[in-house]
Amino acid sequence: MEGNGGTSAPVRLLVGTFLVGTVLGLLGVIVWVGIDGDGDDAPRQASSSAADPGGENELGTDPGSDLSPAPPQPVADTRPERCSDAAAALEGPLDAARPALRQWDVHVEAMNQLVVGEITLQQATRFWDQTRLGAQRNVERFRRAWASLERTGVDCPGPALLGPAPAAVRSCSRLVEAELEVAQKAKTSIDTWERHVHHMDMLKLGTLSPEKATEMWLQMWKRGVRDLDVYRSAARKPALEAGCPGSDSGS
């Protein structure tokens, strides 16, 4: 050990070692802080750059641009075509109904004239025999046309359900509604006529007595008068004078 005026060598060595360690320690802290700081900022910036590279978002568009969806495309209005197709489909049953109903009308009218004394029973019988010719064939023709209409259907909105629509479509819709009513009334009348034709065949074959045939005919006659009047009234509606776009329909 040295005297009070000096410091021993071992002490100086310890102090030097301490100072070197301290300096190295401080340098280590500074370096660690610098590295940690660089590692913390880089991912955030990369994330920011990925989300908005060069001032754009992930869609590659300018943030200030309009990103609202494109307006929906207008739906095509199929009502004109559907109503025209319906009017065309109704022409078959309407055309087929006319020959059958003309025969039924003559048959009923002969009874009307007989009752009021305008013709004799012999004359009425001659009318009835004439109307029987081809009666079943005409009825069957209507039946086939009606069955075809039932398969295709009538896909035209009625005037009350049409909503806003051009005048031509409204007119076509009214035509289809009127034609459908006429076809339905024709079917009702032809149903009665077909039953009477069947009864006449049974009378001719002897499977129906004259008394029973007469009783049933009186019922058919009165019903026939009513049915034909309803049919004729439906067939006179003004809506039947209209037409449909792209169709020759109309009366």
PEMO-V177987 format. One record per backbone hydrogen bond with DSSP energy under -0.5 kcal/mol. NH is the residue of the N-H (numbers start at 1). CO is the residue of the C=O. E is the energy in kcal/mol with one decimal. If there is no record, write none. Layout:
# PEMO-V177987
nh: (NH | NH)
co: (CO | CO)
e: (E | E)
This chain:
# PEMO-V177987
nh: (6 | 12 | 13 | 14 | 15 | 16 | 17 | 18 | 19 | 20 | 21 | 22 | 23 | 24 | 25 | 26 | 27 | 28 | 29 | 30 | 31 | 32 | 33 | 34 | 35 | 36 | 37 | 38 | 39 | 40 | 41 | 42 | 43 | 44 | 45 | 46 | 47 | 48 | 49 | 50 | 51 | 52 | 55 | 56 | 57 | 60 | 63 | 65 | 67 | 78 | 82 | 83 | 84 | 85 | 86 | 87 | 88 | 89 | 90 | 91 | 91 | 92 | 93 | 94 | 95 | 96 | 97 | 98 | 99 | 100 | 101 | 102 | 103 | 104 | 105 | 106 | 107 | 108 | 109 | 110 | 111 | 112 | 113 | 114 | 115 | 116 | 117 | 118 | 119 | 124 | 125 | 126 | 127 | 128 | 129 | 130 | 131 | 132 | 133 | 133 | 135 | 138 | 139 | 140 | 141 | 142 | 143 | 144 | 145 | 146 | 147 | 148 | 149 | 150 | 151 | 152 | 153 | 155 | 156 | 161 | 162 | 162 | 170 | 171 | 172 | 173 | 174 | 175 | 176 | 177 | 178 | 179 | 180 | 181 | 182 | 183 | 184 | 185 | 186 | 187 | 188 | 189 | 190 | 191 | 192 | 193 | 194 | 195 | 196 | 197 | 198 | 199 | 200 | 201 | 202 | 203 | 204 | 205 | 206 | 206 | 207 | 208 | 213 | 214 | 215 | 216 | 217 | 218 | 219 | 220 | 221 | 222 | 223 | 224 | 225 | 226 | 227 | 228 | 229 | 230 | 231 | 232 | 233 | 234 | 235 | 236 | 237 | 240 | 241 | 242 | 247 | 251)
co: (3 | 8 | 9 | 10 | 11 | 12 | 13 | 14 | 15 | 16 | 17 | 18 | 19 | 20 | 21 | 22 | 23 | 24 | 25 | 26 | 27 | 28 | 29 | 30 | 31 | 32 | 33 | 34 | 35 | 36 | 37 | 38 | 39 | 40 | 41 | 42 | 43 | 44 | 45 | 46 | 47 | 48 | 52 | 53 | 61 | 57 | 55 | 62 | 65 | 76 | 78 | 79 | 80 | 81 | 82 | 83 | 84 | 85 | 86 | 87 | 88 | 88 | 89 | 90 | 91 | 92 | 93 | 94 | 95 | 96 | 97 | 98 | 99 | 100 | 101 | 102 | 103 | 104 | 105 | 106 | 107 | 108 | 109 | 110 | 111 | 112 | 114 | 113 | 113 | 120 | 121 | 122 | 123 | 124 | 125 | 126 | 127 | 128 | 129 | 130 | 132 | 134 | 135 | 136 | 137 | 138 | 139 | 140 | 141 | 142 | 143 | 144 | 145 | 146 | 147 | 148 | 149 | 153 | 154 | 158 | 158 | 159 | 166 | 167 | 168 | 169 | 170 | 171 | 172 | 173 | 174 | 175 | 176 | 177 | 178 | 179 | 180 | 181 | 182 | 183 | 184 | 185 | 186 | 187 | 188 | 189 | 190 | 191 | 192 | 193 | 194 | 195 | 196 | 197 | 198 | 199 | 200 | 201 | 202 | 203 | 202 | 202 | 209 | 210 | 211 | 212 | 213 | 214 | 215 | 216 | 217 | 218 | 219 | 220 | 221 | 222 | 223 | 224 | 225 | 226 | 227 | 228 | 229 | 230 | 231 | 233 | 234 | 237 | 238 | 239 | 244 | 240)
e: (-1.6 | -2.0 | -2.3 | -2.1 | -2.5 | -2.3 | -2.5 | -2.5 | -2.5 | -2.5 | -2.4 | -2.5 | -2.5 | -2.6 | -2.4 | -2.4 | -2.3 | -2.1 | -2.1 | -2.3 | -2.4 | -2.4 | -2.5 | -2.2 | -2.2 | -2.8 | -2.4 | -1.9 | -2.1 | -1.4 | -1.5 | -1.5 | -0.7 | -0.6 | -1.9 | -2.6 | -2.7 | -2.4 | -3.1 | -2.5 | -2.2 | -2.2 | -1.7 | -0.9 | -1.6 | -2.2 | -0.7 | -2.3 | -0.6 | -0.8 | -2.6 | -2.8 | -2.1 | -2.5 | -2.0 | -2.4 | -2.2 | -2.3 | -1.7 | -0.9 | -0.6 | -0.6 | -0.6 | -2.0 | -2.7 | -2.4 | -1.8 | -1.1 | -0.7 | -0.8 | -2.6 | -2.3 | -1.8 | -2.0 | -2.5 | -2.2 | -2.2 | -2.5 | -2.8 | -2.0 | -1.2 | -2.2 | -2.5 | -2.0 | -2.4 | -1.5 | -1.0 | -2.6 | -0.9 | -2.6 | -2.6 | -1.8 | -2.1 | -2.5 | -2.4 | -2.0 | -2.2 | -0.9 | -0.6 | -1.0 | -1.7 | -2.3 | -2.3 | -2.5 | -1.9 | -1.9 | -2.3 | -2.2 | -1.9 | -2.8 | -2.3 | -2.0 | -1.9 | -2.2 | -1.6 | -2.1 | -3.0 | -0.5 | -1.1 | -1.5 | -0.7 | -0.7 | -2.1 | -2.5 | -2.1 | -2.5 | -2.2 | -2.0 | -2.5 | -2.2 | -2.4 | -3.0 | -2.5 | -1.8 | -2.2 | -2.7 | -2.2 | -2.4 | -2.6 | -2.1 | -2.0 | -2.1 | -2.8 | -2.3 | -1.3 | -2.1 | -2.8 | -1.7 | -2.0 | -2.5 | -2.0 | -2.0 | -2.5 | -2.0 | -2.1 | -2.4 | -2.3 | -2.0 | -0.7 | -0.7 | -2.1 | -0.9 | -2.8 | -2.4 | -2.2 | -2.5 | -2.2 | -2.1 | -1.3 | -2.5 | -3.2 | -1.8 | -2.0 | -3.1 | -2.2 | -1.7 | -2.8 | -2.5 | -1.8 | -2.1 | -2.3 | -2.6 | -2.1 | -2.1 | -2.1 | -1.0 | -1.2 | -1.7 | -2.3 | -1.4 | -2.0 | -3.4)
